[in-house]
Amino acid sequence: MAEFASTGESYCYPSDYGSDTCKDWDNALQPYCADSSGDPLPDRPAWCGEKFCFVDPKNCDKTYASSSLFAEAGLYYSYETCGATNWFEEFLDGEQGADLSALAEVVDGYVLTQAHTVESIYGRIKNTEFSADDASNCHLPNSCACTDCNAELSFNCAKVDFSETVAVFGCTELEDGTRQCVDPAASDTIRSTCIGRDLAGEYQRVASKEYTETNRFGTQYYGDQDTGLFVQWPEVEQCGENLLYDPRFRPWYSLAASGSKDVVIVLDISGSMTHEGRIGKAKDAAKAIIKTLTWADFANIVTFSSSASSWETGLVQMTADNVAKAFEFIDAIDHYGGTNFKAGFDLAFEALATGSSCSGCNSVVLFMTDGEDLSWDPIDDLAWVTAKRDELGCNTIMTYALGDAVGAQYRDYLKDIACHNDGIFYEIADNNADKSLADAMSGYFDYFAAGTAYHEDIRYVLYDDFNTGTELLSGCKSAFDRTVSPPALIGVTCMDVNVVADLPSLKEQPSWADFAQKFTDETASCIPVRFSPVELEEVRRRASGDGAVCNNLESDTTVTERTCASNRYCAPLDAEYAMQANREAPRPPFVGLDACLASEISEAFAKYAGIGGGIVGLLVFALLCKQFKKCNRQGDTGAKPAEFQMRSLGGGPTLDLRGRAVNMGGGGVYRAAQQAPPAEPSAPPVYVANAVPVNAVPVTAAFAPQYAQAPPAYSEAPPAYNDAAYKQ
């Protein structure tokens, strides 16, 4: 038996694991594939049932990878040797039946495993204080230091290193024009990088099974809630403006965290909003909220002063076109008049009650003001707001006091509105360096994340890759710290369906419509928010401090699920419309496409000119890239290398986009296949310690993961986070 640690616990694997024969070695093993009795886990990843074996890389032409279980041992394994093909190839061969909608279940299983990996590693290290000296334990390449990157035609000539998973230490632009960037040396960032390092091994396992065509473009990625760190695979060089990016403001992040929803933004535009640049802050906040919305969300924008007006009548589905129109409306907002709270609320409630364009699920009113409404009655008007809100059902009201001009009395009024309507009250000073208005208002989805964490739904987002224009469909899942009540959002991990099959090929299948409707329904499904009174007070404290707590003496722990049914009819979402409605335009290539293409052709000419030159050389070059490969299995030597250092479960074959077989050395770095692997010891180690059976090698888990495998060749370079580029 070989003993190793994974998610803070120890598991024993057979001493002949992976040796001598092709077998589904992981099928009945913990922790990802089976329970302690060996019974299959629900929603387990597809690679659990795949056959593999350890191979001799010096005698192997098929794809293989370094074992992430025993990364220090010099073991290499291969699925392809044992005849594995990806899910879509099996589907085309009739091995997966005729129903393409089953692909959603495959992706769901992978993404759920990745989310659970995030939760497991976070639970192990969340209380650890990291110093800069600890950063090397969880090292991921910096996107601005891509030393081994090459311009790749497949990525629209972006500079790419397919051997690495990259950490993007992005920035957000503050209202004064300065930038606030993720600090790689901060303790929270190192913790987040440790999570990303662990995920790199998970991402590779999926690719080992599914990424079988080097010309298929897809990605897996993670955004961190505490820091804004973005982890993506593979490494793509991104510096300068490309680093103006925060994943928490992206639709895929918000959708996974909060689900389908209705949002009404209510902005005070009275004359006092000219002070301290408040009108600009309000516009920035409104845009930040809009950027978190997708085709599964519905929204409107209400402005009020002495009277109120709105962007549209009712709610609008937030397609890419409507996002652009919302931005135009926000840009045109100007200040005038006095302050009338009730006018703003009245139009917000009207928007939520009008028409059939709505989610039929959780809804929220985000009410912001910088002033005092002298006509507001703190008893009668509060009762009116609460009654209107109760009519709608499943509604939350968040209130935001912006600036130093809001007196204590009116801050209390705004807090009362939030407290009586399941919401949170925020105070944002004019010169608040810790939290901007945009941060506070766009963070509304953290509330919904905590209230819906009990559910395991996968949400799907459609988009066009910023670099290549490739149409992508991504399944996303939020991960939570479940050691606290209510659970707290850790981050969101996603996988493109394109890793398994490109969308044009999927659309050719007769059952495509069923598949499209399945992921549309799954994404739009309603998960009502549920909190106990005690949990709601904790959510308020986390979001806005002790001053937002409504009842310090609250002791009721009864969980109540809101009833979202109302008299309003919400039309179901149409999958085909959704497919076309939420598209994101590609940005220009990083370098000249013509220059990159010419470079590729010149390289081929130079290499094969002696064969016949010109066209003949190119044809030979193309043929060589499609050469057949063969592989001999490595027989069981009866020995296992010393130091069975567990890194991460599973693993599999890997090709880079140039068709080269690659393997991994220590520390998760790929090496060229022709490089000799570490020599294996001639005799097996024998340990007898702590009652561990003979030939079992005990390994203790470090406080931070020192394991990962860099994934193979697919990626989406994250889009530049700025208003001009944003179209989703």
TIMI-591031 format. One line per field, with one value per residue (C-alpha): residue in three letters; x, y, z; residue number from 1. Coordinates in steps of 0.25 Angstrom, whole numbers, plus 5000, padded with zeros to 4 digits. Layout:
BEGIN
aa c(Ala/...)
u c(X/...)
v c(Y/...)
w c(Z/...)
i c(NUM/...)
This chain:
BEGIN
aa c(Met/Ala/Glu/Phe/Ala/Ser/Thr/Gly/Glu/Ser/Tyr/Cys/Tyr/Pro/Ser/Asp/Tyr/Gly/Ser/Asp/Thr/Cys/Lys/Asp/Trp/Asp/Asn/Ala/Leu/Gln/Pro/Tyr/Cys/Ala/Asp/Ser/Ser/Gly/Asp/Pro/Leu/Pro/Asp/Arg/Pro/Ala/Trp/Cys/Gly/Glu/Lys/Phe/Cys/Phe/Val/Asp/Pro/Lys/Asn/Cys/Asp/Lys/Thr/Tyr/Ala/Ser/Ser/Ser/Leu/Phe/Ala/Glu/Ala/Gly/Leu/Tyr/Tyr/Ser/Tyr/Glu/Thr/Cys/Gly/Ala/Thr/Asn/Trp/Phe/Glu/Glu/Phe/Leu/Asp/Gly/Glu/Gln/Gly/Ala/Asp/Leu/Ser/Ala/Leu/Ala/Glu/Val/Val/Asp/Gly/Tyr/Val/Leu/Thr/Gln/Ala/His/Thr/Val/Glu/Ser/Ile/Tyr/Gly/Arg/Ile/Lys/Asn/Thr/Glu/Phe/Ser/Ala/Asp/Asp/Ala/Ser/Asn/Cys/His/Leu/Pro/Asn/Ser/Cys/Ala/Cys/Thr/Asp/Cys/Asn/Ala/Glu/Leu/Ser/Phe/Asn/Cys/Ala/Lys/Val/Asp/Phe/Ser/Glu/Thr/Val/Ala/Val/Phe/Gly/Cys/Thr/Glu/Leu/Glu/Asp/Gly/Thr/Arg/Gln/Cys/Val/Asp/Pro/Ala/Ala/Ser/Asp/Thr/Ile/Arg/Ser/Thr/Cys/Ile/Gly/Arg/Asp/Leu/Ala/Gly/Glu/Tyr/Gln/Arg/Val/Ala/Ser/Lys/Glu/Tyr/Thr/Glu/Thr/Asn/Arg/Phe/Gly/Thr/Gln/Tyr/Tyr/Gly/Asp/Gln/Asp/Thr/Gly/Leu/Phe/Val/Gln/Trp/Pro/Glu/Val/Glu/Gln/Cys/Gly/Glu/Asn/Leu/Leu/Tyr/Asp/Pro/Arg/Phe/Arg/Pro/Trp/Tyr/Ser/Leu/Ala/Ala/Ser/Gly/Ser/Lys/Asp/Val/Val/Ile/Val/Leu/Asp/Ile/Ser/Gly/Ser/Met/Thr/His/Glu/Gly/Arg/Ile/Gly/Lys/Ala/Lys/Asp/Ala/Ala/Lys/Ala/Ile/Ile/Lys/Thr/Leu/Thr/Trp/Ala/Asp/Phe/Ala/Asn/Ile/Val/Thr/Phe/Ser/Ser/Ser/Ala/Ser/Ser/Trp/Glu/Thr/Gly/Leu/Val/Gln/Met/Thr/Ala/Asp/Asn/Val/Ala/Lys/Ala/Phe/Glu/Phe/Ile/Asp/Ala/Ile/Asp/His/Tyr/Gly/Gly/Thr/Asn/Phe/Lys/Ala/Gly/Phe/Asp/Leu/Ala/Phe/Glu/Ala/Leu/Ala/Thr/Gly/Ser/Ser/Cys/Ser/Gly/Cys/Asn/Ser/Val/Val/Leu/Phe/Met/Thr/Asp/Gly/Glu/Asp/Leu/Ser/Trp/Asp/Pro/Ile/Asp/Asp/Leu/Ala/Trp/Val/Thr/Ala/Lys/Arg/Asp/Glu/Leu/Gly/Cys/Asn/Thr/Ile/Met/Thr/Tyr/Ala/Leu/Gly/Asp/Ala/Val/Gly/Ala/Gln/Tyr/Arg/Asp/Tyr/Leu/Lys/Asp/Ile/Ala/Cys/His/Asn/Asp/Gly/Ile/Phe/Tyr/Glu/Ile/Ala/Asp/Asn/Asn/Ala/Asp/Lys/Ser/Leu/Ala/Asp/Ala/Met/Ser/Gly/Tyr/Phe/Asp/Tyr/Phe/Ala/Ala/Gly/Thr/Ala/Tyr/His/Glu/Asp/Ile/Arg/Tyr/Val/Leu/Tyr/Asp/Asp/Phe/Asn/Thr/Gly/Thr/Glu/Leu/Leu/Ser/Gly/Cys/Lys/Ser/Ala/Phe/Asp/Arg/Thr/Val/Ser/Pro/Pro/Ala/Leu/Ile/Gly/Val/Thr/Cys/Met/Asp/Val/Asn/Val/Val/Ala/Asp/Leu/Pro/Ser/Leu/Lys/Glu/Gln/Pro/Ser/Trp/Ala/Asp/Phe/Ala/Gln/Lys/Phe/Thr/Asp/Glu/Thr/Ala/Ser/Cys/Ile/Pro/Val/Arg/Phe/Ser/Pro/Val/Glu/Leu/Glu/Glu/Val/Arg/Arg/Arg/Ala/Ser/Gly/Asp/Gly/Ala/Val/Cys/Asn/Asn/Leu/Glu/Ser/Asp/Thr/Thr/Val/Thr/Glu/Arg/Thr/Cys/Ala/Ser/Asn/Arg/Tyr/Cys/Ala/Pro/Leu/Asp/Ala/Glu/Tyr/Ala/Met/Gln/Ala/Asn/Arg/Glu/Ala/Pro/Arg/Pro/Pro/Phe/Val/Gly/Leu/Asp/Ala/Cys/Leu/Ala/Ser/Glu/Ile/Ser/Glu/Ala/Phe/Ala/Lys/Tyr/Ala/Gly/Ile/Gly/Gly/Gly/Ile/Val/Gly/Leu/Leu/Val/Phe/Ala/Leu/Leu/Cys/Lys/Gln/Phe/Lys/Lys/Cys/Asn/Arg/Gln/Gly/Asp/Thr/Gly/Ala/Lys/Pro/Ala/Glu/Phe/Gln/Met/Arg/Ser/Leu/Gly/Gly/Gly/Pro/Thr/Leu/Asp/Leu/Arg/Gly/Arg/Ala/Val/Asn/Met/Gly/Gly/Gly/Gly/Val/Tyr/Arg/Ala/Ala/Gln/Gln/Ala/Pro/Pro/Ala/Glu/Pro/Ser/Ala/Pro/Pro/Val/Tyr/Val/Ala/Asn/Ala/Val/Pro/Val/Asn/Ala/Val/Pro/Val/Thr/Ala/Ala/Phe/Ala/Pro/Gln/Tyr/Ala/Gln/Ala/Pro/Pro/Ala/Tyr/Ser/Glu/Ala/Pro/Pro/Ala/Tyr/Asn/Asp/Ala/Ala/Tyr/Lys/Gln)
u c(5000/5005/5000/4999/4991/4982/4971/4977/4974/4981/4977/4984/4986/4990/5005/5004/4995/4997/5007/5008/4994/4983/4972/4963/4972/4964/4950/4948/4958/4956/4955/4950/4944/4939/4935/4942/4934/4938/4925/4925/4922/4911/4916/4930/4939/4939/4954/4950/4946/4957/4968/4983/4996/5010/5019/5034/5036/5048/5040/5027/5022/5009/5005/5008/5010/5017/5009/5004/5002/5016/5023/5036/5037/5039/5027/5020/5006/4997/4982/4985/4993/4981/4972/4965/4958/4951/4936/4932/4940/4933/4920/4922/4926/4912/4919/4911/4898/4891/4887/4897/4891/4899/4911/4906/4907/4921/4925/4917/4925/4939/4935/4929/4942/4950/4941/4942/4957/4957/4949/4958/4971/4965/4960/4974/4981/4971/4976/4991/4998/5008/5020/5028/5037/5026/5022/5032/5024/5012/5019/5011/5018/5014/5007/5017/5029/5026/5041/5038/5026/5025/5015/5005/4996/4986/4984/4983/4998/4998/5010/5007/5014/5006/5014/5010/4997/4999/4995/4990/4992/4982/4978/4966/4966/4961/4953/4965/4972/4982/4982/4980/4987/4988/5000/5008/5015/5002/4998/4984/4990/5000/4988/4980/4992/4993/4979/4982/4994/4986/4975/4986/4987/4972/4972/4982/4975/4963/4971/4979/4965/4958/4968/4972/4972/4983/4975/4963/4963/4958/4962/4960/4961/4959/4956/4958/4948/4958/4969/4964/4975/4972/4978/4977/4983/4992/5001/4998/5007/4999/5005/5001/4986/4984/4986/4974/4966/4958/4950/4940/4934/4932/4919/4924/4928/4915/4906/4913/4913/4898/4890/4879/4874/4866/4874/4869/4880/4874/4883/4882/4885/4881/4890/4898/4904/4913/4921/4934/4932/4920/4913/4925/4926/4911/4913/4925/4917/4906/4915/4922/4909/4905/4918/4914/4901/4899/4888/4881/4879/4869/4872/4868/4874/4866/4870/4864/4865/4852/4845/4850/4852/4857/4866/4855/4840/4841/4853/4863/4870/4885/4890/4903/4895/4887/4899/4905/4892/4892/4906/4901/4890/4899/4909/4897/4893/4894/4890/4879/4868/4866/4864/4851/4854/4840/4840/4852/4846/4833/4839/4848/4836/4829/4840/4840/4825/4824/4824/4829/4844/4849/4856/4845/4855/4863/4862/4870/4868/4881/4878/4888/4887/4896/4886/4874/4859/4852/4839/4842/4833/4842/4829/4819/4828/4837/4824/4820/4834/4833/4819/4822/4834/4826/4816/4828/4833/4848/4853/4864/4867/4882/4884/4896/4899/4910/4918/4919/4907/4897/4894/4893/4877/4877/4887/4878/4866/4874/4879/4864/4860/4871/4868/4853/4855/4866/4877/4890/4893/4906/4913/4923/4931/4935/4950/4949/4962/4958/4945/4939/4925/4927/4933/4921/4910/4916/4918/4903/4905/4913/4900/4893/4905/4904/4889/4890/4902/4894/4892/4902/4897/4907/4904/4908/4913/4914/4925/4934/4949/4956/4968/4963/4948/4946/4932/4933/4923/4928/4922/4925/4923/4926/4934/4931/4937/4927/4933/4926/4911/4906/4917/4926/4930/4944/4944/4939/4945/4941/4943/4940/4932/4942/4952/4944/4939/4938/4924/4923/4925/4914/4904/4905/4899/4884/4883/4889/4876/4874/4887/4886/4873/4878/4890/4880/4870/4881/4887/4874/4868/4864/4871/4864/4872/4871/4877/4873/4872/4886/4892/4887/4893/4906/4905/4903/4915/4924/4919/4919/4924/4917/4910/4901/4897/4882/4880/4892/4883/4878/4878/4868/4875/4863/4866/4855/4855/4848/4837/4840/4826/4818/4806/4816/4818/4833/4835/4845/4858/4860/4873/4876/4873/4883/4893/4893/4890/4902/4914/4927/4935/4949/4960/4972/4983/4995/5005/5002/4995/5001/5015/5012/5007/5019/5028/5021/5023/5037/5041/5034/5041/5055/5053/5048/5054/5064/5052/5047/5045/5033/5020/5026/5033/5020/5012/5023/5023/5008/5009/5019/5010/5000/5009/5004/5009/5011/5015/5019/5015/5025/5024/5024/5038/5033/5039/5034/5043/5046/5040/5025/5022/5007/5005/4991/4982/4981/4988/4989/4994/4998/5002/5005/4999/5011/5008/5020/5018/5022/5024/5026/5038/5038/5031/5021/5029/5028/5041/5043/5039/5053/5059/5063/5054/5060/5066/5057/5063/5067/5060/5047/5047/5042/5036/5031/5026/5013/5007/5008/5009/5022/5024/5015/5021/5015/5015/5010/5003/5010/5003/5002/5001/5014/5008/5002/5003/5003/4991/4992/4989/4977/4973/4966/4974/4966/4959/4964/4956/4952/4939/4943/4947/4935/4924/4918)
v c(5000/5014/5024/5039/5052/5060/5068/5068/5053/5041/5030/5017/5012/4998/4996/4992/5004/5007/4996/4984/4986/4995/4997/5007/5009/5021/5015/5010/5020/5032/5043/5048/5035/5027/5027/5019/5006/5007/5012/5022/5036/5044/5054/5049/5053/5044/5040/5032/5020/5022/5011/5016/5010/5015/5016/5017/5030/5026/5015/5023/5031/5033/5044/5043/5051/5051/5045/5056/5046/5043/5055/5053/5038/5040/5032/5035/5029/5029/5028/5028/5015/5008/5012/5024/5034/5047/5047/5053/5043/5032/5039/5040/5025/5022/5018/5029/5028/5038/5048/5060/5066/5056/5065/5075/5064/5061/5076/5077/5066/5072/5086/5080/5073/5086/5094/5083/5084/5099/5096/5085/5093/5106/5098/5093/5107/5117/5121/5120/5134/5134/5142/5146/5134/5124/5129/5119/5107/5111/5117/5120/5128/5143/5147/5158/5149/5139/5135/5123/5128/5128/5135/5124/5125/5117/5128/5139/5141/5143/5139/5126/5115/5102/5096/5106/5110/5125/5135/5148/5159/5169/5183/5191/5206/5215/5227/5236/5229/5221/5206/5196/5183/5170/5169/5155/5156/5158/5146/5146/5145/5134/5126/5129/5125/5112/5109/5112/5103/5091/5094/5093/5078/5077/5084/5075/5063/5067/5071/5057/5050/5061/5070/5061/5071/5082/5091/5092/5104/5104/5108/5105/5117/5122/5135/5138/5145/5151/5156/5157/5147/5141/5127/5122/5111/5112/5123/5135/5147/5159/5172/5187/5189/5175/5174/5184/5172/5167/5154/5158/5168/5158/5152/5137/5140/5147/5137/5125/5132/5137/5130/5136/5149/5162/5175/5189/5200/5213/5225/5239/5249/5262/5274/5270/5259/5269/5270/5261/5255/5247/5246/5240/5230/5226/5224/5215/5207/5205/5201/5191/5185/5184/5177/5165/5162/5152/5147/5140/5153/5164/5179/5193/5206/5217/5231/5240/5254/5262/5252/5239/5233/5220/5214/5205/5200/5188/5179/5176/5163/5166/5162/5168/5178/5182/5184/5193/5201/5202/5208/5218/5222/5223/5232/5241/5243/5257/5263/5272/5275/5271/5258/5249/5235/5230/5234/5225/5214/5215/5214/5202/5194/5197/5192/5179/5177/5180/5171/5156/5159/5154/5143/5139/5137/5145/5160/5172/5187/5195/5208/5219/5234/5245/5253/5255/5255/5264/5258/5244/5239/5228/5221/5222/5222/5210/5202/5206/5201/5188/5185/5187/5179/5167/5168/5164/5153/5148/5163/5169/5184/5189/5203/5212/5225/5232/5243/5251/5260/5249/5252/5242/5242/5239/5228/5222/5223/5216/5205/5203/5201/5190/5183/5182/5177/5166/5175/5181/5196/5202/5215/5220/5232/5242/5239/5224/5217/5204/5202/5210/5211/5202/5191/5192/5192/5182/5172/5170/5156/5151/5152/5143/5134/5132/5130/5119/5112/5100/5096/5090/5096/5098/5111/5113/5125/5127/5137/5139/5138/5152/5147/5138/5141/5126/5123/5117/5111/5110/5103/5110/5107/5115/5109/5112/5112/5102/5103/5116/5119/5123/5118/5129/5130/5126/5128/5122/5112/5109/5100/5102/5091/5093/5085/5073/5078/5090/5097/5096/5081/5080/5088/5078/5068/5065/5066/5079/5087/5078/5080/5095/5095/5087/5096/5108/5102/5098/5112/5119/5110/5118/5115/5123/5130/5124/5129/5128/5142/5139/5136/5148/5157/5150/5153/5168/5168/5162/5171/5184/5183/5183/5196/5189/5178/5180/5172/5169/5160/5151/5136/5130/5119/5115/5115/5120/5119/5130/5128/5133/5130/5143/5147/5151/5142/5141/5136/5124/5126/5121/5114/5118/5133/5132/5126/5138/5149/5149/5150/5157/5163/5158/5168/5170/5160/5163/5164/5165/5153/5154/5154/5142/5134/5138/5134/5120/5118/5123/5113/5102/5106/5107/5093/5085/5093/5081/5072/5079/5094/5102/5096/5082/5086/5091/5079/5070/5079/5077/5062/5061/5068/5057/5046/5033/5030/5017/5013/5001/5000/4999/4986/4985/4985/4981/4994/5007/5019/5024/5037/5035/5050/5052/5064/5063/5052/5046/5051/5047/5049/5063/5069/5084/5091/5087/5073/5070/5060/5066/5062/5068/5069/5073/5085/5084/5089/5082/5077/5073/5058/5055/5059/5047/5045/5043/5029/5020/5013/4998/4993/4997/5004/4997/5006/5001/5013/5017/5003/5006/4993/4988/4995/5006/5020/5030/5044/5056/5068/5081/5093/5098/5091/5089/5081/5084/5080/5090/5088/5086/5095/5103/5116/5129/5141/5149/5162/5176/5181/5194/5200/5202/5187/5181/5176/5165)
w c(5000/4997/5007/5003/5007/4998/5004/5018/5020/5017/5007/5004/4990/4985/4984/4970/4966/4951/4949/4939/4933/4927/4938/4943/4955/4961/4960/4974/4981/4990/4990/4977/4971/4982/4996/5007/5003/4989/4984/4973/4977/4970/4960/4960/4948/4936/4937/4949/4940/4930/4929/4930/4933/4936/4924/4921/4914/4908/4900/4898/4885/4891/4900/4915/4927/4940/4951/4960/4971/4972/4965/4972/4968/4953/4949/4936/4932/4919/4917/4902/4903/4909/4897/4904/4895/4899/4902/4889/4881/4888/4885/4870/4871/4878/4891/4898/4892/4883/4894/4893/4906/4914/4911/4921/4932/4928/4929/4942/4948/4945/4950/4963/4965/4963/4972/4983/4981/4984/4996/5002/5000/5006/5018/5020/5019/5022/5036/5031/5031/5019/5018/5005/5008/5006/4992/4986/4992/4983/4971/4959/4947/4946/4934/4931/4932/4921/4918/4910/4903/4888/4878/4874/4862/4869/4879/4869/4871/4886/4893/4900/4908/4908/4919/4930/4938/4940/4952/4947/4957/4951/4955/4956/4953/4964/4963/4963/4952/4960/4960/4971/4968/4974/4983/4980/4993/5002/5011/5005/4991/4994/5000/4987/4978/4986/4982/4968/4969/4973/4963/4952/4955/4954/4941/4935/4939/4930/4919/4920/4917/4908/4901/4889/4878/4878/4869/4878/4887/4901/4915/4930/4940/4954/4960/4975/4984/4994/4985/4971/4966/4953/4950/4935/4927/4919/4922/4912/4913/4918/4923/4922/4919/4919/4934/4936/4940/4952/4950/4961/4952/4941/4937/4938/4952/4957/4950/4957/4970/4970/4959/4950/4956/4954/4958/4959/4961/4967/4967/4973/4963/4971/4970/4982/4974/4968/4981/4983/4969/4974/4961/4954/4965/4963/4949/4951/4961/4952/4941/4950/4954/4939/4936/4946/4938/4927/4918/4930/4937/4936/4940/4939/4944/4951/4954/4963/4969/4971/4961/4955/4941/4936/4925/4920/4924/4932/4932/4921/4918/4919/4906/4900/4892/4904/4913/4902/4902/4918/4917/4908/4917/4929/4921/4918/4933/4938/4951/4955/4965/4980/4987/4987/4992/4989/4975/4973/4980/4973/4959/4964/4968/4956/4948/4956/4954/4939/4927/4925/4924/4937/4944/4953/4964/4974/4972/4978/4978/4980/4985/4986/4991/4996/5002/5011/5007/5016/5012/5016/5027/5035/5039/5028/5016/5022/5024/5009/5004/5012/5007/4992/4994/5000/4989/4979/4987/4988/4988/4995/4997/4999/5003/5001/5008/4999/5005/5017/5015/5019/5034/5045/5045/5030/5031/5041/5031/5021/5030/5034/5020/5018/5032/5029/5015/5017/5012/5016/5019/5014/5018/5007/5011/5000/5001/5005/5002/5006/4998/4987/4984/4972/4981/4990/4980/4971/4982/4984/4978/4990/4998/4988/4988/5003/5002/4991/4995/4999/4984/4974/4961/4950/4942/4927/4920/4905/4900/4889/4893/4893/4886/4876/4874/4876/4881/4895/4905/4919/4931/4945/4959/4972/4983/4998/5012/5018/5032/5035/5035/5025/5016/5010/4996/4993/4978/4964/4955/4941/4929/4914/4908/4896/4904/4900/4887/4878/4877/4862/4863/4874/4866/4855/4864/4863/4878/4879/4882/4894/4899/4897/4904/4916/4919/4917/4927/4937/4937/4938/4949/4962/4975/4985/4996/5009/5023/5037/5044/5051/5038/5031/5042/5040/5025/5028/5038/5027/5016/5023/5037/5051/5047/5037/5048/5050/5063/5071/5080/5069/5073/5063/5055/5048/5033/5024/5009/5002/4992/4979/4973/4970/4961/4951/4939/4934/4920/4919/4913/4899/4897/4882/4886/4897/4888/4879/4889/4899/4890/4893/4881/4880/4882/4872/4873/4882/4870/4855/4850/4837/4843/4852/4840/4832/4843/4844/4829/4829/4840/4832/4819/4826/4832/4820/4809/4806/4804/4792/4796/4795/4795/4796/4809/4815/4811/4818/4830/4831/4829/4840/4850/4848/4850/4857/4870/4878/4892/4900/4914/4925/4932/4947/4952/4965/4971/4974/4975/4989/4994/4989/4990/4987/4979/4973/4969/4955/4942/4928/4914/4909/4895/4893/4881/4872/4874/4883/4895/4908/4922/4935/4944/4959/4963/4952/4940/4927/4920/4905/4903/4898/4912/4920/4932/4946/4948/4956/4968/4967/4979/4986/4999/5012/5023/5036/5044/5052/5049/5034/5026/5020/5006/5010/5010/5019/5014/5022/5015/5016/5021/5006/4993/4987/4975/4962/4948/4937/4927/4912/4901/4902/4908/4908/4911/4921/4914/4918/4929/4923/4918/4904/4902/4910/4902/4910)
i c(1/2/3/4/5/6/7/8/9/10/11/12/13/14/15/16/17/18/19/20/21/22/23/24/25/26/27/28/29/30/31/32/33/34/35/36/37/38/39/40/41/42/43/44/45/46/47/48/49/50/51/52/53/54/55/56/57/58/59/60/61/62/63/64/65/66/67/68/69/70/71/72/73/74/75/76/77/78/79/80/81/82/83/84/85/86/87/88/89/90/91/92/93/94/95/96/97/98/99/100/101/102/103/104/105/106/107/108/109/110/111/112/113/114/115/116/117/118/119/120/121/122/123/124/125/126/127/128/129/130/131/132/133/134/135/136/137/138/139/140/141/142/143/144/145/146/147/148/149/150/151/152/153/154/155/156/157/158/159/160/161/162/163/164/165/166/167/168/169/170/171/172/173/174/175/176/177/178/179/180/181/182/183/184/185/186/187/188/189/190/191/192/193/194/195/196/197/198/199/200/201/202/203/204/205/206/207/208/209/210/211/212/213/214/215/216/217/218/219/220/221/222/223/224/225/226/227/228/229/230/231/232/233/234/235/236/237/238/239/240/241/242/243/244/245/246/247/248/249/250/251/252/253/254/255/256/257/258/259/260/261/262/263/264/265/266/267/268/269/270/271/272/273/274/275/276/277/278/279/280/281/282/283/284/285/286/287/288/289/290/291/292/293/294/295/296/297/298/299/300/301/302/303/304/305/306/307/308/309/310/311/312/313/314/315/316/317/318/319/320/321/322/323/324/325/326/327/328/329/330/331/332/333/334/335/336/337/338/339/340/341/342/343/344/345/346/347/348/349/350/351/352/353/354/355/356/357/358/359/360/361/362/363/364/365/366/367/368/369/370/371/372/373/374/375/376/377/378/379/380/381/382/383/384/385/386/387/388/389/390/391/392/393/394/395/396/397/398/399/400/401/402/403/404/405/406/407/408/409/410/411/412/413/414/415/416/417/418/419/420/421/422/423/424/425/426/427/428/429/430/431/432/433/434/435/436/437/438/439/440/441/442/443/444/445/446/447/448/449/450/451/452/453/454/455/456/457/458/459/460/461/462/463/464/465/466/467/468/469/470/471/472/473/474/475/476/477/478/479/480/481/482/483/484/485/486/487/488/489/490/491/492/493/494/495/496/497/498/499/500/501/502/503/504/505/506/507/508/509/510/511/512/513/514/515/516/517/518/519/520/521/522/523/524/525/526/527/528/529/530/531/532/533/534/535/536/537/538/539/540/541/542/543/544/545/546/547/548/549/550/551/552/553/554/555/556/557/558/559/560/561/562/563/564/565/566/567/568/569/570/571/572/573/574/575/576/577/578/579/580/581/582/583/584/585/586/587/588/589/590/591/592/593/594/595/596/597/598/599/600/601/602/603/604/605/606/607/608/609/610/611/612/613/614/615/616/617/618/619/620/621/622/623/624/625/626/627/628/629/630/631/632/633/634/635/636/637/638/639/640/641/642/643/644/645/646/647/648/649/650/651/652/653/654/655/656/657/658/659/660/661/662/663/664/665/666/667/668/669/670/671/672/673/674/675/676/677/678/679/680/681/682/683/684/685/686/687/688/689/690/691/692/693/694/695/696/697/698/699/700/701/702/703/704/705/706/707/708/709/710/711/712/713/714/715/716/717/718/719/720/721/722/723/724/725/726/727/728)
